[in-house]
């Protein structure tokens, strides 16, 4: 990328950062920085909350994964990945129940009250790992539109994108994230329609479905994995769960439901770009959207870049605001301390540290799909804790048996220690499917048994 074209692409990245900074209010109150309140102390409006949830979960890595899976498995692959978005309504329903029946004000606080501080600390550690993954997995996608992994343009653009996002995130915390999400959602939807308009008219419905095969070894195994993980996956993502406690319960539930349905169809639609790539001979790769955009010309590349930057920005600023809330407010509360006005400063410091350290895997090069499937397996033990809470007497033993068993199975899968006999089918994700099915059953059984023992 050189000459006036290069200036245009780099200029857009800077202009994007300037626009987001301008849209961000300088929030000085803890309520605005941590809870997204406006200058009058009011919660975010229902439509702002809905758009924020919708675009915050449209990660740059997610739309890339959707297209990659569409190219590899056809519509089945897109459906498999889109299914993760149905976890948003489920998460909203669970949080609604925890707030109404058990007076929960945050997931960390809920765990502290019901399962002990050690449980809350273990959960917080899982959250920190999740937030760490969100940094590199989104900045790497943006970098891929400016150069090949490891090259100077790739690294510089990823770091520049991180810097501009950090700047406006530190300006207003969660309030900045929610307000800029509205603009990012608009940019994303317009750009997505433009991209789909370039490729979909070239194919009939029959062609778009022709590359799919509804068998376990052709992507259905991943679809089943998603169905299993949707009962646990959302709870370790504070980008989502933090928004479950900042508005009235019924309004929150409606926002989660609408955002989840919209997200499902947006991801499924984007996967058709991968189907188009397969039909036109581009085929599967680690970054199908970028390869396709380059084949369609500079206009398509620009629109695709806009899609990715808006998606990555909405997720990265939410990551920073969730990190600030965790480090500035919830972890000190676990230690029995209220930092007062210093909480905002500590949150800003944590943002800056993660902006630096969180890009190390991007520099080293890592498969972005692993940020979803592996982490989703490791937290399978959270499902019974949140979904089944109240069926048996809560106890620290029940939490730890479920949580650490799920984590151990996720680590074992990563290291190749899960026996091949656990595989279901012979597809690419056969062992992942088996580990999630058997692991979820084991975690649930341990949780329920420990609860019954505690009752006695």
Secondary structure, DSSP 4 states (H G I P E B T S, - for coil): --HHHHHHHHHHHHHHHHHHHHHS----SHHHHHH---TTSPPPPHHHHHHHHHHHTS-HHHHHHHHHHHHHHTHHHHHHHHGGGGHHHHHHHHHHHHHHHH--S-HHHHHHHHH-HHHHHHHHHHHHHHHHHHHHHHHHHHHTTTSSTTSHHHHHHHHHHHHHHHHHHHHHHHHHHHHHHHHHHHHHHHHHHHHHHHHGGGS-HHHHHHT---SGGGTHHHHHHHHHHTTTGGGG-HHHHGGGGSS-HHHHHHHHHHHHHHHHHHHHHHHHHHHHHHHTT----S-HHHHHHHHH-HHHHHHHHHHHHHHHHHHHHHHHHHHHHIIIIIHHHHTT---TTHHHHHHHHHHHHHHHHTTHHHHH---TTHHHHHHHHHTTTHHHHHHSTTSS---HHHHHHHHHHHHHHHHHHHHT-S-GGG--SSSTTHHHHHHHHHHHHHHHHHHHHHHHHHH-
